[in-house]
Amino acid sequence: MEEIEELLTETYAAGKEDGVQPEPEDRLAAFEESRSIRLPGEYRELLARFGPLRFAEPTIHGLKEQEWAYPPGMELIADYRSQGALEPDLQLFPIGGFGDGDLLVLQPGGAVYRLYHDGYDDSPLEKIVDDMPTMLGELSKFMLDVYRAMKEQNKV
């Protein structure tokens, strides 16, 4: 995450009301304890340092959203596993979503995927990027480009 910290700081600052809203350590720990899980490191670090990312799509959930999104996300992953559509040993963790209801899932320490909530061809998983920092960097650059363009347009 260090390699994109400056970019994330600028992006979250541009997000104004949805800017930096870190999740307190005690809330992160309570969420993990209540579900007997450990949040993936890169996701946990993002939440602890910056908070959720709500100003671009896909969004990345904070703990507030995870309260309602985590259970059905894990249920969908389990359903796909039981159907043989996902490898049984592939670890996936829901971290966010798309506007159409698809999930953003993270393979801890690895790739980020779109998990289709209904209907798919060969696999319900579509790889987006090889790692979470790459995705965050791409989302940040896109968001800042849009922010700068809007700011420039409003000058006219």
C-alpha positions as CSV (number, residue, x, y, z in Angstrom):
1,M,0.0,0.0,0.0
2,E,3.0,2.3,0.6
3,E,3.5,2.7,-3.1
4,I,0.1,4.3,-3.6
5,E,-0.3,6.1,-0.2
6,E,0.3,9.6,-1.7
7,L,-2.2,8.9,-4.5
8,L,-4.8,7.6,-2.1
9,T,-4.4,10.6,0.2
10,E,-5.0,12.9,-2.8
11,T,-8.0,10.9,-4.0
12,Y,-9.7,10.7,-0.6
13,A,-9.1,14.5,-0.1
14,A,-10.8,15.1,-3.5
15,G,-13.7,12.9,-2.3
16,K,-14.8,15.7,0.1
17,E,-17.6,14.3,2.3
18,D,-16.7,10.8,1.4
19,G,-13.0,11.5,2.2
20,V,-10.8,9.9,4.7
21,Q,-12.9,8.1,7.4
22,P,-10.6,5.5,8.9
23,E,-12.2,2.6,10.8
24,P,-11.0,2.5,14.4
25,E,-9.0,-0.5,15.4
26,D,-11.5,-1.5,18.1
27,R,-14.3,-1.7,15.5
28,L,-12.1,-3.7,13.1
29,A,-11.3,-6.1,15.8
30,A,-14.9,-6.4,17.0
31,F,-16.0,-7.1,13.4
32,E,-13.4,-9.9,13.1
33,E,-14.2,-11.3,16.5
34,S,-18.0,-11.4,15.9
35,R,-17.5,-13.4,12.7
36,S,-14.5,-15.4,13.8
37,I,-12.5,-14.2,10.8
38,R,-9.5,-12.1,10.0
39,L,-9.9,-9.4,7.4
40,P,-7.5,-9.7,4.5
41,G,-4.4,-7.6,5.3
42,E,-4.6,-5.2,2.4
43,Y,-8.3,-4.6,2.9
44,R,-7.8,-4.1,6.6
45,E,-5.0,-1.7,6.0
46,L,-7.1,0.4,3.6
47,L,-10.0,0.5,6.2
48,A,-7.7,1.4,9.1
49,R,-5.8,4.2,7.2
50,F,-8.4,5.6,4.9
51,G,-11.8,4.0,5.4
52,P,-14.2,2.8,2.7
53,L,-14.0,4.0,-0.9
54,R,-17.4,5.1,-2.0
55,F,-16.7,7.7,-4.7
56,A,-15.9,5.4,-7.6
57,E,-17.2,2.1,-8.9
58,P,-16.6,-0.5,-7.7
59,T,-17.1,0.7,-4.2
60,I,-15.1,-0.7,-1.3
61,H,-17.2,-1.4,1.8
62,G,-16.5,-0.1,5.2
63,L,-17.6,-1.9,8.3
64,K,-21.1,-0.2,8.2
65,E,-21.7,-1.8,4.7
66,Q,-20.1,-5.1,5.7
67,E,-22.7,-5.5,8.5
68,W,-25.3,-6.2,5.9
69,A,-23.1,-7.2,2.8
70,Y,-20.7,-9.7,4.3
71,P,-23.3,-12.5,5.2
72,P,-25.0,-12.6,1.8
73,G,-21.6,-12.2,0.0
74,M,-20.2,-15.3,1.8
75,E,-23.4,-17.1,1.2
76,L,-23.1,-16.5,-2.6
77,I,-19.5,-17.7,-2.5
78,A,-20.6,-20.9,-0.7
79,D,-23.4,-21.4,-3.2
80,Y,-21.1,-21.2,-6.1
81,R,-18.7,-23.6,-4.4
82,S,-21.5,-26.1,-3.8
83,Q,-22.4,-25.9,-7.5
84,G,-18.8,-26.6,-8.5
85,A,-18.5,-23.1,-10.1
86,L,-15.6,-22.1,-7.7
87,E,-12.6,-24.1,-6.7
88,P,-13.1,-25.4,-3.1
89,D,-9.7,-24.1,-1.9
90,L,-9.9,-20.7,-3.5
91,Q,-10.1,-18.2,-0.7
92,L,-12.3,-15.2,-1.5
93,F,-13.5,-12.3,0.7
94,P,-16.2,-9.8,-0.3
95,I,-14.9,-6.3,0.0
96,G,-17.3,-4.2,-2.1
97,G,-19.7,-4.1,-5.0
98,F,-20.9,-2.8,-8.3
99,G,-24.1,-0.9,-8.9
100,D,-25.7,-3.9,-10.6
101,G,-25.4,-6.1,-7.6
102,D,-22.2,-7.9,-8.5
103,L,-19.6,-8.3,-5.8
104,L,-16.0,-7.1,-5.6
105,V,-14.1,-10.0,-4.0
106,L,-10.5,-10.2,-2.9
107,Q,-8.3,-13.3,-2.9
108,P,-6.2,-12.5,0.3
109,G,-2.7,-11.5,-0.8
110,G,-3.7,-11.8,-4.4
111,A,-6.1,-10.9,-7.2
112,V,-9.3,-8.8,-7.1
113,Y,-12.3,-10.2,-8.9
114,R,-15.8,-9.3,-9.9
115,L,-18.2,-12.1,-8.7
116,Y,-21.4,-12.1,-10.7
117,H,-24.5,-12.4,-8.6
118,D,-26.5,-14.0,-11.3
119,G,-25.9,-15.4,-14.7
120,Y,-22.4,-16.1,-16.1
121,D,-20.8,-18.0,-19.0
122,D,-17.8,-20.1,-17.9
123,S,-17.1,-18.8,-14.4
124,P,-18.9,-16.5,-12.0
125,L,-15.4,-14.9,-11.4
126,E,-13.9,-12.2,-13.6
127,K,-10.4,-11.2,-12.7
128,I,-10.0,-7.4,-12.5
129,V,-6.4,-7.0,-11.4
130,D,-3.6,-9.0,-9.9
131,D,-3.6,-7.2,-6.6
132,M,-5.5,-4.6,-4.5
133,P,-2.9,-1.8,-4.6
134,T,-3.1,-1.9,-8.5
135,M,-6.9,-1.6,-8.4
136,L,-6.8,1.2,-5.9
137,G,-4.2,3.0,-8.0
138,E,-6.3,2.7,-11.1
139,L,-9.4,3.8,-9.4
140,S,-7.6,6.7,-7.8
141,K,-6.2,7.9,-11.1
142,F,-9.6,7.7,-12.8
143,M,-11.3,9.5,-9.9
144,L,-8.7,12.3,-9.9
145,D,-9.0,12.7,-13.7
146,V,-12.7,13.1,-13.4
147,Y,-12.4,15.5,-10.4
148,R,-9.9,17.7,-12.3
149,A,-12.0,17.7,-15.5
150,M,-15.1,18.7,-13.5
151,K,-13.1,21.4,-11.6
152,E,-11.8,22.8,-14.9
153,Q,-15.2,22.7,-16.5
154,N,-16.7,24.6,-13.6
155,K,-14.2,27.4,-14.1
156,V,-15.8,28.3,-17.5
